[in-house]
Amino acid sequence: MKATSETTLRPRLGGHILVDQLLAQGTEHVFCVPGESYLAVLDGLHDAAIQVTVCRQEGGAAMMADAYGKLTGQPGICMVTRGPGASNAMAGVHIAMQDSTPLILFVGQIERGMREREAFQEMDYRAVFGTQAKWVTEIDQVERIPEIVSRAFHVATSGRPGPVVIALPEDMLVEVAEVADAPRYEVIENAPTAEQIQALAQHLSRARKPIAILGGTRWDQQAVDQFADFAERHDLPVAVQFRRQMLCSTAHPCFVGDVGLGSNPEVMRYIKEADLVLLVGGRMSEIASQSYTLFNIPVPAQTLVHVHPDAGELNRVYRSDLGINVSPMAFAQALAGMKPASPPAWTGERDRMRASYVAWTDPQKINHPGALQMGQVMAYLRTTLPEDAILCNGAGNYATWLHRFHAFTRYGTQLAPTSGSMGYGLPAAVGAKRIDPSKTVVCFAGDGCFMMHGQEFATAVQYGLPIIVLLIDNGMYGTIRMHQERHYPARLSATALQNPDFAAYAQAFGGHGERVETTEQFAPAFERALASGKPAILHCLLDPETISPSTTLQKIREQAQAAQS
């Protein structure tokens, strides 16, 4: 019989019971914006061994919690107040859903007796978050806090991970109860069957042009290493899905590139011509699939082996020849003893694609308009940053420089939203540095992207987190301007921006700030930013014509005008 400790069965406020459940589940960090609707929880956090990070906007808090979930595989915990607070947090919940990140959002709620009167900041959380979370609930009885929090941790981490939203009625949190704490959650794993591994071996033995595409979550460094060993034994070309570069070292001889925005066209052609695709962990949704053009739907022309931790994702869009319902970690472990029956027939293809990748990602070959050459900036960062540096970004064309040219070699070094949410990079960088202050953390942000959550620079200053923000300023919403020129050439509308002096912005908050206008200025400025020991912004002025590594606005406009004439 399981014993219940005497310390557990004592009268406690609901808010304190909640905090004790977080401790019981292994929570070490909480990201929040305080609100009167959950004061009892804040009081419980006062004496708890949990690091609390007070943020400046609820969206930033949720994004920091998402960063925690991405880096650790454990649910990131975010707390916000009702109504406007919850609305602001929606952006982070949407990221966690599309990115398959474990996250639990606790939202203060009106008193139970005031429901359905449109009370102050009242919101129906099940209706609002129902399509954007794995589970949305409200705790009506103080005695059920341990049960529901335990379930939330299991739901957030099981199958395809994702967000859970829990509403906390204000009056429930100040009730007193004697309840036992729930035991710590455990992620349930299963393993591929011997028959499935044998079927995979048979598919490989018949292939002449295979490729593995890695994505999703429920990976760790061990799984990344185990799959890399499997790929090397089989000379198997390996690509990664959009913003999942950290799932295979770019230095690995089998790595051939990423499948996302601005990807190497040679990789796209290879996938279309492949006779076997081993899809591990990912969904191959719109961006990775090039708007659902790489595979025929519902039956791909390629033989498809799909490995995913959620049975609901298998055969949802693409009918697989072999579906394996396990996590990438369990799958990678099962591959440990799998050896090729004979020398692979595709070694030449792998060598060709590897050479194409190396040439495509050479930043020294890139030359574009303007005095600040981003290719040279990326070449400098490649040789300067430690291998375990964490690189963060939001959404925008500026991110192409990072995804194409940075040499990701370790798991846990990339924080980027596959949902394409602007403003993510800075909160993610703050969250990453808060979690592990020993890591070098660099945020890439466009001028439009940064201003979505630029106020979280104050959070970095408050907690003494010396992140470095490379703020790429071209005076516009660049991605939208690019599409605008393609479809409505020379008709500029709603994409121009007038920006502040971002170096002065950093200094005003108490950080380090410098303006970088030329390539020669970048390296010394970066070194001074590192040496400052402060949160830093390098305000990098990029020629507006440099819309991507591959083209300019003028070329896009001329091509569009020619097509319309």
C-alpha positions in Angstrom: 0.0 0.0 0.0 1.3 3.5 -0.9 1.8 5.7 2.1 0.7 9.4 2.2 3.1 11.6 4.0 1.8 13.5 7.0 3.1 16.8 5.6 0.8 16.3 2.5 -2.4 15.9 4.5 -2.6 19.3 6.1 -5.0 22.2 5.5 -3.7 24.3 2.6 -5.0 27.2 0.4 -5.9 26.2 -3.1 -3.2 28.5 -4.5 -0.6 26.8 -2.3 -1.9 23.3 -3.2 -1.3 24.3 -6.9 2.2 25.4 -6.2 2.9 22.2 -4.3 1.7 20.2 -7.3 4.1 22.0 -9.6 6.9 21.1 -7.2 5.7 17.5 -7.1 5.8 17.4 -10.9 9.4 18.7 -11.0 8.8 22.3 -12.0 11.8 24.5 -11.6 10.7 27.6 -13.5 7.5 29.7 -13.9 7.1 32.5 -16.4 4.4 35.0 -15.5 2.7 38.4 -15.6 1.1 38.9 -12.2 -2.7 39.4 -11.8 -5.1 39.9 -9.0 -7.0 36.8 -10.2 -4.4 34.4 -8.9 -2.9 36.2 -5.9 -3.1 33.0 -3.8 -0.8 31.2 -6.3 1.7 34.1 -6.3 1.6 33.8 -2.5 2.4 30.1 -2.7 5.3 30.8 -5.0 6.8 33.2 -2.4 8.4 30.4 -0.4 8.6 27.7 -3.1 11.8 26.4 -4.6 10.7 27.6 -8.0 12.4 30.3 -10.0 9.9 32.9 -11.0 10.5 35.1 -14.0 8.3 38.2 -14.2 7.7 39.3 -17.8 6.4 42.4 -19.4 3.7 41.0 -21.6 1.8 37.7 -21.4 2.8 36.7 -25.0 6.4 37.0 -24.0 5.8 34.9 -20.9 4.2 32.2 -22.9 7.0 32.2 -25.5 9.6 31.9 -22.7 7.6 28.9 -21.4 7.6 27.4 -24.9 11.4 27.9 -25.1 11.6 25.9 -21.8 9.5 23.1 -23.2 11.6 23.0 -26.4 14.9 22.8 -24.5 14.0 20.4 -21.8 11.1 18.3 -23.1 9.2 19.1 -19.9 6.2 21.4 -19.8 7.0 25.0 -19.7 4.8 26.7 -17.1 3.2 30.1 -17.7 0.8 32.0 -15.5 -1.3 35.0 -16.6 -4.4 36.8 -15.5 -7.8 36.6 -17.0 -9.3 38.3 -20.1 -6.6 40.5 -21.7 -3.8 38.5 -20.1 -5.1 35.3 -21.5 -5.7 36.9 -24.9 -2.1 38.1 -25.0 -0.9 34.6 -24.2 -2.7 33.1 -27.1 0.3 33.7 -29.4 2.5 31.5 -27.3 -0.2 28.8 -27.0 -0.5 28.7 -30.8 3.2 28.4 -31.2 3.3 25.5 -28.7 0.4 23.7 -30.6 2.0 24.0 -34.0 5.5 23.3 -32.7 4.4 20.3 -30.6 5.8 21.8 -27.4 4.7 20.8 -23.9 3.4 23.8 -22.2 0.8 24.5 -19.4 -0.9 27.9 -19.2 -2.6 28.7 -15.9 -5.1 31.5 -16.2 -6.8 33.4 -13.4 -10.6 33.3 -13.7 -13.6 35.2 -12.3 -15.3 33.8 -9.2 -17.5 30.9 -9.9 -20.7 32.6 -8.8 -20.3 35.4 -11.4 -20.2 33.2 -14.5 -22.2 34.0 -17.6 -22.9 37.6 -16.5 -19.9 39.0 -18.5 -18.2 39.8 -15.3 -15.0 41.9 -15.3 -12.6 40.3 -17.8 -14.7 37.2 -18.0 -13.8 34.7 -20.8 -15.0 31.2 -21.7 -11.6 29.5 -21.8 -12.8 26.3 -23.3 -14.3 28.1 -26.2 -11.4 30.5 -26.7 -8.6 28.0 -26.5 -10.4 24.8 -27.5 -9.0 24.6 -31.0 -5.5 25.7 -29.9 -4.7 23.4 -27.1 -4.7 19.6 -26.4 -6.9 20.1 -23.4 -8.6 23.1 -21.8 -10.3 22.9 -18.4 -11.3 24.8 -15.3 -10.8 23.7 -11.7 -14.1 24.0 -10.0 -13.2 22.1 -6.8 -10.1 22.8 -4.7 -9.8 19.1 -3.9 -9.3 18.3 -7.5 -6.2 20.4 -8.0 -3.7 17.5 -7.6 -5.7 15.3 -10.0 -6.0 18.0 -12.7 -2.5 19.3 -12.6 -1.2 15.7 -12.8 -3.3 15.0 -15.8 -2.2 18.3 -17.4 1.5 17.2 -17.2 0.6 13.8 -18.8 -1.5 15.3 -21.6 1.1 18.0 -22.4 3.9 15.4 -22.8 2.2 12.4 -24.2 1.8 11.4 -27.8 2.4 14.6 -29.8 3.2 17.1 -27.1 1.4 20.4 -26.9 -0.2 23.0 -24.7 -2.8 22.6 -21.9 -4.8 25.5 -20.6 -6.2 25.5 -17.0 -8.5 28.3 -15.7 -8.3 29.0 -12.0 -11.4 30.6 -10.4 -10.3 33.2 -8.0 -12.5 32.0 -5.1 -11.5 28.4 -5.6 -7.8 29.4 -5.0 -8.6 30.8 -1.5 -10.5 27.8 -0.3 -8.8 25.4 2.1 -8.5 21.6 1.6 -6.6 18.6 2.9 -5.5 16.6 -0.1 -2.6 14.4 -1.1 0.0 15.5 -3.7 0.0 13.6 -6.9 3.1 11.6 -7.8 5.4 12.9 -10.5 4.3 12.3 -14.1 6.0 9.8 -16.3 6.0 9.9 -20.1 4.7 6.6 -21.4 6.9 5.1 -24.1 6.4 2.2 -26.4 8.8 0.6 -28.8 8.6 -0.4 -32.4 8.0 -4.1 -33.0 10.6 -6.5 -34.4 8.3 -6.8 -37.4 8.3 -3.1 -38.0 12.1 -2.8 -37.8 12.4 -5.8 -40.2 9.9 -4.1 -42.6 12.0 -0.9 -42.5 15.1 -3.0 -43.3 13.3 -4.5 -46.3 12.3 -1.1 -47.6 15.9 0.0 -47.3 17.2 -3.0 -49.1 15.0 -2.3 -52.1 15.7 1.4 -52.2 18.0 3.1 -54.7 17.4 6.8 -53.8 16.3 7.1 -50.1 16.2 10.0 -47.7 15.4 10.5 -44.1 13.6 13.7 -43.0 13.7 14.5 -39.3 11.3 16.8 -37.5 8.9 17.2 -34.6 9.7 16.9 -30.9 10.4 14.1 -28.3 14.0 14.0 -29.3 17.0 14.4 -27.0 20.8 14.4 -27.6 21.0 10.6 -27.3 18.3 10.1 -29.9 20.0 12.5 -32.2 23.3 10.7 -31.8 21.7 7.3 -32.2 20.0 8.3 -35.5 23.2 9.9 -36.7 25.0 6.6 -36.1 22.2 4.7 -38.0 22.5 7.1 -40.9 26.2 6.8 -41.1 26.1 2.9 -41.1 23.6 3.1 -44.0 25.1 6.1 -45.9 21.6 7.5 -45.7 21.0 11.1 -46.7 19.4 13.1 -43.9 17.4 16.3 -44.1 15.6 18.2 -41.3 12.2 19.9 -41.4 11.7 23.6 -41.2 13.5 25.1 -38.1 14.6 21.7 -36.8 18.3 22.0 -37.8 19.4 20.8 -34.4 18.1 17.3 -35.1 21.2 16.4 -37.1 24.6 18.0 -37.0 25.4 20.0 -40.1 28.9 18.5 -39.9 27.6 14.9 -40.3 28.7 13.4 -43.6 25.0 12.3 -44.3 23.4 15.7 -43.7 22.1 17.2 -46.9 20.1 20.2 -45.8 16.8 21.5 -44.4 13.3 21.3 -45.9 11.6 24.6 -45.3 11.6 28.2 -46.6 14.5 29.2 -48.9 15.8 25.7 -49.1 18.3 24.3 -51.6 16.3 23.5 -54.8 18.5 20.4 -55.2 17.1 18.9 -52.0 13.6 19.5 -53.2 14.3 17.7 -56.5 15.9 14.8 -54.7 12.9 14.3 -52.4 10.5 14.4 -55.3 12.6 11.8 -57.1 13.3 9.6 -54.0 12.0 6.1 -53.9 11.9 5.9 -50.1 11.3 8.6 -47.5 11.8 7.8 -43.9 9.9 10.6 -42.0 10.7 10.6 -38.3 8.9 12.7 -35.8 7.5 15.4 -38.1 4.2 16.0 -39.9 5.5 17.4 -43.2 3.0 20.2 -43.0 2.6 23.2 -45.3 6.1 24.8 -45.0 8.2 21.6 -45.0 6.1 20.1 -47.8 6.4 23.2 -50.0 2.7 23.8 -49.8 1.9 20.1 -50.0 3.7 19.6 -53.3 6.6 17.2 -52.3 4.3 14.3 -51.8 1.1 13.3 -53.6 -2.0 13.3 -51.3 -3.2 11.0 -50.0 -0.8 8.4 -51.5 2.8 9.6 -52.1 4.7 8.5 -55.1 7.6 7.7 -52.8 7.5 4.7 -50.5 6.8 6.4 -47.1 7.8 5.1 -43.7 6.3 7.5 -41.1 7.4 7.4 -37.5 5.3 9.6 -35.2 4.4 9.5 -31.4 0.8 10.3 -32.1 -1.3 7.7 -33.9 -3.7 10.5 -34.9 -1.0 12.0 -37.1 -0.2 8.7 -39.0 -2.2 8.6 -42.3 -3.8 11.9 -41.4 -2.6 13.5 -44.6 -0.2 11.0 -46.2 -1.0 7.3 -46.5 2.2 5.6 -45.3 3.5 2.2 -46.5 4.7 1.6 -43.0 3.4 3.6 -40.0 5.3 3.3 -36.7 3.6 4.8 -33.7 6.5 5.6 -31.4 8.5 8.7 -30.3 11.8 9.6 -32.1 13.6 8.6 -29.0 12.2 5.1 -28.9 12.7 4.7 -32.6 16.3 5.9 -32.6 17.1 3.5 -29.8 15.6 0.5 -31.7 17.9 1.3 -34.7 21.0 0.8 -32.6 21.6 -2.8 -33.8 20.3 -2.4 -37.4 23.0 -2.8 -40.0 22.8 -2.8 -43.8 22.6 -6.3 -45.3 24.9 -5.2 -48.1 26.8 -2.0 -49.2 24.2 0.7 -49.9 23.4 1.4 -53.5 23.0 5.1 -53.0 26.4 6.2 -51.6 27.0 8.2 -54.7 23.7 10.0 -54.3 24.5 10.8 -50.7 28.0 12.2 -51.7 26.4 14.3 -54.4 23.8 15.8 -52.1 26.3 16.4 -49.4 28.5 18.3 -51.8 25.5 20.4 -52.9 24.7 21.2 -49.3 28.2 22.3 -48.5 28.2 24.6 -51.6 24.7 26.0 -50.8 25.7 26.9 -47.3 29.0 28.6 -47.9 28.5 32.2 -46.7 31.7 33.4 -48.3 30.0 33.0 -51.7 27.2 35.4 -51.0 27.5 39.0 -52.1 24.6 41.5 -51.9 23.9 45.2 -52.0 25.1 47.3 -49.1 28.0 47.9 -46.8 27.0 45.3 -44.3 27.5 41.8 -45.8 25.4 39.2 -44.0 27.4 36.3 -45.5 30.5 37.7 -43.8 28.6 38.1 -40.5 27.5 34.5 -40.7 31.0 33.3 -41.5 32.3 35.2 -38.4 29.6 33.7 -36.1 30.4 30.2 -37.4 34.0 30.5 -36.2 33.2 32.5 -33.0 30.2 31.0 -31.3 30.7 27.9 -29.1 29.0 24.7 -30.3 26.5 24.8 -27.5 25.4 28.4 -28.2 21.6 28.7 -28.4 20.4 30.6 -31.5 16.9 32.1 -31.4 14.7 33.8 -33.9 11.1 34.8 -34.7 9.7 35.2 -38.2 11.0 37.1 -41.2 13.3 36.9 -44.2 16.3 37.8 -41.9 16.0 34.3 -40.4 17.0 32.8 -43.7 20.6 33.8 -43.0 20.6 31.9 -39.8 18.8 28.8 -41.0 20.9 28.5 -44.2 24.4 29.4 -43.0 24.7 28.6 -39.3 26.4 25.3 -38.4 24.1 23.7 -35.9 25.9 20.7 -34.5 24.2 19.9 -31.2 20.7 19.3 -29.9 19.2 22.0 -27.8 20.8 24.9 -29.7 17.9 26.2 -31.7 14.7 28.0 -30.7 12.5 29.0 -33.6 8.8 28.8 -34.2 7.6 26.5 -37.0 4.4 28.4 -36.7 6.1 31.5 -38.1 5.2 33.7 -35.2 6.8 37.1 -35.1 8.3 38.4 -31.9 9.4 34.9 -30.7 13.2 35.3 -30.7 13.7 37.8 -27.9 11.5 36.1 -25.3 12.9 32.7 -26.3 16.4 34.1 -25.8 15.5 35.5 -22.4 13.9 32.2 -21.4 16.9 30.2 -22.6 19.4 32.3 -20.7 17.2 32.2 -17.6 17.2 28.4 -17.7 20.9 28.0 -18.3 23.0 31.2 -17.6 26.2 29.4 -18.7 25.1 29.2 -22.3 25.9 31.8 -25.0 22.5 32.9 -26.3 22.1 34.9 -29.5 18.8 36.3 -30.8 18.3 37.1 -34.4 15.5 39.6 -35.0 14.2 41.8 -37.8 13.1 45.3 -37.0 9.5 44.4 -37.3 9.9 41.1 -35.4 11.8 42.7 -32.5 9.2 45.3 -31.8 6.5 42.6 -31.3 8.0 41.7 -27.9 10.9 44.2 -27.6 9.8 45.1 -24.1 11.1 41.8 -22.8 14.6 43.3 -23.2 13.7 44.9 -19.8 13.2 41.3 -18.4 16.7 40.4 -19.6 18.1 43.5 -17.8 16.1 42.9 -14.6 17.6 39.4 -14.2 21.1 40.2 -15.5 20.8 37.9 -18.6 23.6 38.9 -21.1 21.9 37.8 -24.3 23.0 39.3 -27.6 20.4 40.5 -30.0 21.4 40.9 -33.6 18.7 43.3 -34.8 18.6 43.3 -38.6 17.0 46.5 -39.7 15.9 47.1 -43.3 13.1 49.5 -42.5 10.2 47.2 -43.5 8.2 44.1 -42.9 10.5 42.4 -45.3 8.7 39.1 -45.9 5.4 40.8 -46.7 7.2 43.4 -48.9 8.8 40.5 -50.9 5.4 38.9 -51.5 3.9 42.3 -52.3 6.5 42.9 -55.0 5.8 39.4 -56.5 2.1 39.9 -56.7 1.7 43.7 -56.9 5.1 45.0 -58.1 6.0 48.6 -57.3 2.8 49.1 -55.3 4.1 49.6 -51.8 1.4 49.4 -49.2 1.6 49.0 -45.4 5.0 47.5 -45.2 7.4 50.5 -44.6 8.6 51.1 -41.0 10.2 54.0 -39.3 12.4 52.7 -36.5 14.0 54.1 -33.4 17.7 54.0 -32.6 17.8 50.5 -31.3 21.3 50.9 -29.8 19.9 53.8 -27.7 16.9 51.6 -26.9 19.2 49.0 -25.3 21.1 51.7 -23.4 17.9 53.2 -22.1 16.9 49.9 -20.5 20.4 49.5 -18.9 21.9 47.3 -21.6 24.7 47.5 -24.1 23.9 48.9 -27.5 25.8 49.6 -30.7 25.1 50.6 -34.3 26.6 48.4 -37.0 26.6 49.8 -40.5 29.5 48.0 -42.2 30.9 44.4 -42.3 34.1 45.7 -40.7 32.3 47.1 -37.7 30.5 43.9 -36.8 33.1 41.6 -35.2 34.5 44.3 -32.9 31.0 45.3 -31.9 30.1 41.7 -31.2 33.2 41.2 -29.0 32.4 44.3 -27.1 28.8 43.1 -26.6 30.1 39.8 -25.2 32.6 41.6 -22.9 30.0 44.0 -21.6 28.3 41.3 -19.5 25.0 43.0 -20.2 22.0 42.3 -22.4 23.1 43.8 -25.7 21.6 44.9 -29.0 23.6 45.3 -32.1 21.6 47.5 -34.4 22.6 46.1 -37.8 21.6 48.3 -40.8 20.9 46.1 -43.9 20.4 47.5 -47.4 16.6 47.2 -48.1 17.4 45.7 -51.5 18.9 42.6 -49.7 15.6 40.8 -49.2 17.2 37.3 -49.1 20.6 35.6 -49.8 19.4 34.7 -53.3 17.8 37.8 -54.7 16.9 41.5 -54.3 13.7 43.5 -54.3 14.5 44.9 -57.7 15.0 41.5 -59.3 11.7 40.3 -57.8 9.9 43.4 -59.0 11.3 43.1 -62.5 10.5 39.4 -62.8 6.9 40.1 -61.7 6.5 43.0 -64.1 7.8 40.9 -66.9 5.4 38.1 -66.1 2.5 40.6 -66.1 3.4 42.3 -69.4 
